[in-house]
Amino acid sequence: MNIFKQYKIRGSVLLVAAVFAVASVVACLPAYGQDHVIEILADKDSHFKVPGQNKPVVTLKAGEQVLLRIDARKSKTWSRDGMVHGFTMLRARDRARVNTWDFELKPGINEFTVAAPTEPGEYEVLCTVICSGDHEGMRMKVIVLP
């Protein structure tokens, strides 16, 4: 075989291998502008839960785009118009409602794309649908960093 043909074949194989390697690495990276996904369980015991945490706390960057993926499970006793829980965020220092973070949750997976508050500080999420006698304890802390 001609030496130039050998180099041409090897070069083509190397090019294909390089393209495949780059594509594999890119596929593993998060997409540009992809949302930060936050998994939350609105549980049947009338508590918000975050996987891997004893007390539910979520930390966000100010203005960050997030995807809330909330698994809502019907509580012990009540539901309202098919909604089993509510999810509303208040600024902790003055209890002002963050309007874009106000959701009613149907049973199952609920997804919402929202921006984190632009003002750093502590926030509180609470359930706004009376879901059981333990409803008042259904709260969660959110910390927004600069």
N, C-alpha and C positions, 0 to 999 in steps of 0.2 A: 504494500500500500504506500502510496506517495506520502511523504512526511507532512506536506501541507494539508492533505486530507485528514491525517491523524489529528493535527492540531485544531483543525476546523471542527471535527466531531467532538473532541475533548472540550473545546471552548463552548460549544453549544450545550453540552451536558452541564458544564460549570455554570453557564448563564441560567439555565433552567433551575438548577439547584439553588442558586443565589436568589432568584425571584421567589421560589417556594419558601426559602428561609425568611426573607423579608415579609412576605405575606403572612406567614405563620406568626411572626412577632407582632405585626400590626393587628392581627385578629385578636391577640391576647390583651391589647391595650384598650382602655376605655375610650369610647368614641368622643370626639371633641364636642364639648357642650352637653355631654350625657349627664342626666340628673344623678344626684346623690340619692340613693334609694334608702329609705328608712322603713324598716319592718316593725310594725306595732301590732300587738294583740289586744283587742278590746274584749276581754274575757267574760265568760258567763258568771264569774264570781264578782262582777262589777269592779274590775281593776284593769288599768292599762298596764301592759307588760312589754318590755323590750327584751328580745332574746339575749341571754347571757348576763342579765342584770337582775339584782335583787330588788332595787328600787328603780323605776323607769326614769331615766334621764337621757335626753337627746341634746347633743352639742352641734351647733350649726355656725357657719360663717355668715356675717351680715350680708343680706342680699343674695345669698347662694340659692340656686335653683334646686329644689328637692322633689323627689317623688315619694309621697307617703303611700305605703302599701299597708292598709289596716285590715286585719282579719277580725271581723266583728262576729261575736258569738252571743246568741240570745241568753240573756241573764235569767236568773231564777224565776222571775215572776211576770214582769211587764214588758210591753213594747207599745209604740205609738205609731199608728198608720204604717205598720210594717217596718218602722225604724227601731232598731234594738239598742242603739247608743247614739250619743252625740259627741262631737269633737270640736271644742272651741278653745282658742288660745287667748289669754289675757296677759297684758304686761303686768308683772308682779308689783311694781312700785305704786301704781295707781289703779290697777284692775281695769285698764282701758282694753277694750276688745280689739283684736287684730282681725279686721273684717275679712281678709282673704283666707283666714284659717278658721272657718266656721262650717262644719259639715254634719250632716245626719248620716248615720251608718245603717245600711241594710245588712242582713245576715250574709256572711261570706266575705270575699275579698273586695275591698273598696280601694280604688287608687285615685289620688289627687296630685296634680303637679302644681306646686306653689313656690313662691320665693320666700326665703327666710326674711324676717323683719330686718330693716336696714339699721335700726337702732340697737346697738349691743346692750346686753343686760340679761336679766332673768325673766322668764315667762312661765306661765302655768297653763297646762291644758286641763280642761275638765269636761265631764260628760254633761250634756244639756238635755238629754232625754231621760226622764225618770225611768230607770231600768230595773230597779229592785229596792228593797229596804236598805241596801248597802250603797246606794247610788252616790251619796255625799262623799264617799271615800274614793271615788273614781277620778283620780288626778294624776298628773305627770308633770315633771319639770323639764323646761327647755332652756338651754343656755345659748345665747347668741354672742359670738366673739366678733371683735372688729375685723 
